[in-house]
Amino acid sequence: MGNTVEITDQNFAEVTSTDQVVLVDFWAEWCGPCKMIGPLVAQLADEYAGKAVIGKLDVDANPETSMQFGVRNIPTLLFLRNGEIVDKIVGAVPKATLEAKLQSLL
């Protein structure tokens, strides 16, 4: 998982209370599209180390955060700044799409 941060209900507030852009990948072990996008998220975590915080949150293990943000479909990728959602992607998308969103927020 390289530089990917494991995000949980317990550490969510701490991880997202930064002035850096935070990308949270809401996923689950049983989700096919999540497995497709997971390696792309890990690559971005390595490429944007020090510029953005990129993490993964397992929706099955962390239902509170998923409910708080109304995540019903996965994968859902939330882009946050100062704990506020600034952008969102639902579903598996190409790495270029993720990168363009991230780049636009840096």
N, C-alpha and C positions, 0 to 999 in steps of 0.2 A: 504493500500500500504506500510505500515511499513517504512523502510528506503529508499524506492525507490524515486529518485529525478524526479520531473516533468521537462522534458527538452523541451525547445521551441526554435524557431528561434532566439528569443531575448537573451536567456541565454546560448545557446549552447557553444559559445567560452569560456565563463566564467567557465562553468561546466567542460569542457574538458581540460582546461589549468591547469592541475595538474600533479604531477609526479606519482600519483597513476594510476592504470589501470582503464579505464572507459568502462563500458559495456552499450551500448545504444540499447534499444529494440524499433525498429521502428514498430509501430502497428496502427491499426484503429479499431474503435468500431464495424464495420460491418464484420470484418475478423474473421472467425471461428477458424483457427489455432492460431491466436493471442490470443484468449480467452483461448486456451489450454496452451499456453506457459506463459501467463501473471502471473499466480500464482507461477510458478517456478522461474520467474525473481524476484518476490517479496520475495520469500524465500531466494534466493541468496543474495538479498539486506540486509536482516536481518543477515544472516550468515556471510557475508563479510563486515559488517559495520566497518569502520575504516581501512580496508585493500584495498578496491576498491570502486569506485563510480559507482553505478548502477542506471540507469534511464530509463524512457520510453518517447518516443517522438511520439505524435499522428501525423501521416503523413498528415491527412486531415487539421489539424489546423496549421501545420508547413511545408508548401510545399518547402520553400527555402532550408532548411537543407537536406530534402529528395532528392531534385534535385542535390544539391552540391555533395552528396555522391553517386549519381546514384542509389538510392534505387528504384527499380521498383516492386519487389515482397516483400510481407510482410507475416509473420514477417521476418525482417532482423535484426540480432543482430551484431552490430559492436563493436569490442574491440579496444580501442584507448589508446595510451600512448603519452603524450605530444602533443595531438591533431592529431596524425598520426594514421591511421588504421594499426593495427598489426595482426588482424585476423577478420574473418567474418563467420557467419552462416546464411544461408537462409532457411527458413521453420521451422516448429515445430520439435524440437528434444527432447529427454529425458533429464531430469535434469542432469544426470551423464555426458552427452556430454558437456553441458554448464559448469559444474563444472570443468571438465578436462581441457577445454580450459582456463578457468579463472585461475585455479591452475598453469598451465604451464606458465602463463604470470606474476604471482606475484613474 
